[in-house]
Amino acid sequence: MSCSHSAEVDRRLARIEGQVKGVREMVAQGRQCEELLTQLSAVSSAVTQTARVILTEHLTHTVAHGIEEGSSEQTIEDLKRAIDQFAKLK
């Protein structure tokens, strides 16, 4: 089953891309380490929140579809893998 993601995921990823570009510019400017770490913390949080949105979409679409189709054992295994990947973010 292919995955399609919401416009919210794309919007969040675009914002993260902009944040990372800004951090690179800060490094090039020789900005203070504390400032860089603050911005990197914001990027990390944004990545985690985007992953949460993707996991929620997975639950509401893919998992629901798998259970409806009668492949609950495979669906549960797929969900476990998704949760394991999400847990590795922090």
Contact map, one row per residue, 1 for C-alpha under 8 A:
111000000000000000000000000000000000000000000000000000000000010000000000000000000000000000
111100000000000000000000000000000000000000000000000000000000000000000000000000000000000000
111110000000000000000000000000000000000000000000000000000000010000000000000000000000000000
011111000000000000000000000000000000000000000000000000000000000000000000000000000000000000
001111111100000000000000000000000000000000000000000001001000000000000000000000000000000000
000111111100000000000000000000000000000000000000000000000000000000000000000000000000000000
000011111110000000000000000000000000000000000000000000000000000000000000000000000000000000
000011111111000000000000000000000000000000000000000000000000000000000000000000000000000000
000011111111100000000000000000000000000000000000010011000000000000000000000000000000000000
000011111111110000000000000000000000000000000000000000000000000000000000000000000000000000
000000111111111000000000000000000000000000000000000000000000000000000000000000000000000000
000000011111111100000000000000000000000000000100010000000000000000000000000000000000000000
000000001111111110000000000000000000000000000010010000000000000000000000000000000000000000
000000000111111111000000000000000000000000000000000000000000000000000000000000000000000000
000000000011111111100000000000000000000000000000000000000000000000000000000000000000000000
000000000001111111110000000000000000000000100110000000000000000000000000000000000000000000
000000000000111111111000000000000000000000000000000000000000000000000000000000000000000000
000000000000011111111100000000000000000000000000000000000000000000000000000000000000000000
000000000000001111111110000000000000001000100000000000000000000000000000000000000000000000
000000000000000111111111000000000000000100100000000000000000000000000000000000000000000000
000000000000000011111111100000000000000000000000000000000000000000000000000000000000000000
000000000000000001111111110000000000000000000000000000000000000000000000000000000000000000
000000000000000000111111111000000001001100000000000000000000000000000000000000000000000000
000000000000000000011111111100000000000000000000000000000000000000000000000000000000000000
000000000000000000001111111110000000000000000000000000000000000000000000000000000000000000
000000000000000000000111111111100001000000000000000000000000000000000000000000000000000000
000000000000000000000011111111100001000000000000000000000000000000000000000000000000000000
000000000000000000000001111111100000000000000000000000000000000000000000000000000000000000
000000000000000000000000111111100000000000000000000000000000000000000000000000000000000000
000000000000000000000000011111110000000000000000000000000000000000000000000000000000000000
000000000000000000000000011111111011000000000000000000000000000000000000000000000000000000
000000000000000000000000000001111111000000000000000000000000000000000000000000000000000000
000000000000000000000000000000111111100000000000000000000000000000000000000000000000000000
000000000000000000000000000000011111110000000000000000000000000000000000000000000000000000
000000000000000000000000000000111111111000000000000000000000000000000000000000000000000000
000000000000000000000010011000111111111100000000000000000000000000000000000000000000000000
000000000000000000000000000000001111111110000000000000000000000000000000000000000000000000
000000000000000000000000000000000111111111000000000000000000000000000000000000000000000000
000000000000000000100010000000000011111111100000000000000000000000000000000000000000000000
000000000000000000010010000000000001111111110000000000000000000000000000000000000000000000
000000000000000000000000000000000000111111111000000000000000000000000000000000000000000000
000000000000000000000000000000000000011111111100000000000000000000000000000000000000000000
000000000000000100110000000000000000001111111110000000000000000000000000000000000000000000
000000000000000000000000000000000000000111111111000000000000000000000000000000000000000000
000000000000000000000000000000000000000011111111100000000000000000000000000000000000000000
000000000001000100000000000000000000000001111111110000000000000000000000000000000000000000
000000000000100100000000000000000000000000111111111000000000000000000000000000000000000000
000000000000000000000000000000000000000000011111111100000000000000000000000000000000000011
000000000000000000000000000000000000000000001111111110000000000000000000000000000000000000
000000001001100000000000000000000000000000000111111111000000000000000000000000000000000000
000000000000000000000000000000000000000000000011111111100000000000000000000000000000010000
000000000000000000000000000000000000000000000001111111110000000000000000000000000000010000
000000001000000000000000000000000000000000000000111111111000000000000000000000000000000000
000010001000000000000000000000000000000000000000011111111100000000000000000000000000000000
000000000000000000000000000000000000000000000000001111111110000000000000000000000110010000
000000000000000000000000000000000000000000000000000111111111000000000000000000000000000000
000010000000000000000000000000000000000000000000000011111111110000000000000000000000000000
000000000000000000000000000000000000000000000000000001111111111000000000000000000000000000
000000000000000000000000000000000000000000000000000000111111111100000000000000100000000000
000000000000000000000000000000000000000000000000000000011111111100000000000000000000000000
000000000000000000000000000000000000000000000000000000001111111110000000000000000000000000
101000000000000000000000000000000000000000000000000000001111111111000000000000000000000000
000000000000000000000000000000000000000000000000000000000111111111100000001100100000000000
000000000000000000000000000000000000000000000000000000000011111111110000000000000000000000
000000000000000000000000000000000000000000000000000000000000111111111000000000000000000000
000000000000000000000000000000000000000000000000000000000000011111111111011000000000000000
000000000000000000000000000000000000000000000000000000000000001111111111001000000000000000
000000000000000000000000000000000000000000000000000000000000000111111110000000000000000000
000000000000000000000000000000000000000000000000000000000000000011111111000000000000000000
000000000000000000000000000000000000000000000000000000000000000001111111000000000000000000
000000000000000000000000000000000000000000000000000000000000000001111111111000000000000000
000000000000000000000000000000000000000000000000000000000000000001101111111100000000000000
000000000000000000000000000000000000000000000000000000000000000000000011111110000000000000
000000000000000000000000000000000000000000000000000000000000000001000011111111000000000000
000000000000000000000000000000000000000000000000000000000000001001100011111111100000000000
000000000000000000000000000000000000000000000000000000000000001000000001111111110000000000
000000000000000000000000000000000000000000000000000000000000000000000000111111111000000000
000000000000000000000000000000000000000000000000000000000000000000000000011111111100000000
000000000000000000000000000000000000000000000000000000000010001000000000001111111110000000
000000000000000000000000000000000000000000000000000000000000000000000000000111111111000000
000000000000000000000000000000000000000000000000000000000000000000000000000011111111100000
000000000000000000000000000000000000000000000000000000100000000000000000000001111111110000
000000000000000000000000000000000000000000000000000000100000000000000000000000111111111000
000000000000000000000000000000000000000000000000000000000000000000000000000000011111111100
000000000000000000000000000000000000000000000000000000000000000000000000000000001111111110
000000000000000000000000000000000000000000000000001100100000000000000000000000000111111110
000000000000000000000000000000000000000000000000000000000000000000000000000000000011111111
000000000000000000000000000000000000000000000000000000000000000000000000000000000001111111
000000000000000000000000000000000000000000000001000000000000000000000000000000000000111111
000000000000000000000000000000000000000000000001000000000000000000000000000000000000001111
